[in-house]
Amino acid sequence: MVSVALEMREACAGGARPGLAEPDMAELLLPVTGGQPLRLRGAIFAEAHSWAPGVLAWHEIGLFRTAGPECAATLRTLNKAMGEADIHRAGMFPTLALALSWLERFDPTADLQPGFNMADAGMSRANLTLRAAGLRIKADAVTREWRCMLGELFFRLSQHR
């Protein structure tokens, strides 16, 4: 199920109206897996998630306006597999259009784990083929949910410009 929420204020890139940008701004620390967290002064203006029953992984997006003209975007990949850690990405962008372009270029299947050892010499070719086909079906479901979430987010943002 896709969920999108928008804060009804101007987004970023100089679009904030005078006197409205500062009161709800806070110091934020946005996690980045394997790197330094992104620090900024800002407030969230849009968030979305793509969770669905039976899907191998899902994603959460956050868009933040800042005290300056930039905006920030976060992307969190959540895996259902036992022992899999969430993967956090974040970036600062000069415009909302560039942040959305970054999200649009993201491959939602990039972090999926196969769930089986592809180098196992004891696995028959038929078994490997069946497991790979099963993984392809799961990856397609993750991709569908991702595209649905992005489409809904882009639609909602276009309605509030």
Secondary structure, DSSP 4 states (H G I P E B T S, - for coil): --EEEE-SS--STT-SPTTTSSTT-EEEEE--TTSPPEEEEEEEEEEEE---TT-SEEEEEEEEEESSS-EEEEEEEEE-STTPPPEEEEEEESSHHHHHHHHHH--TTTT---SS-TT-TTS-HHHHHHHHHHHHHHHHHHHHHHHHHHHHHHHHHHHT-
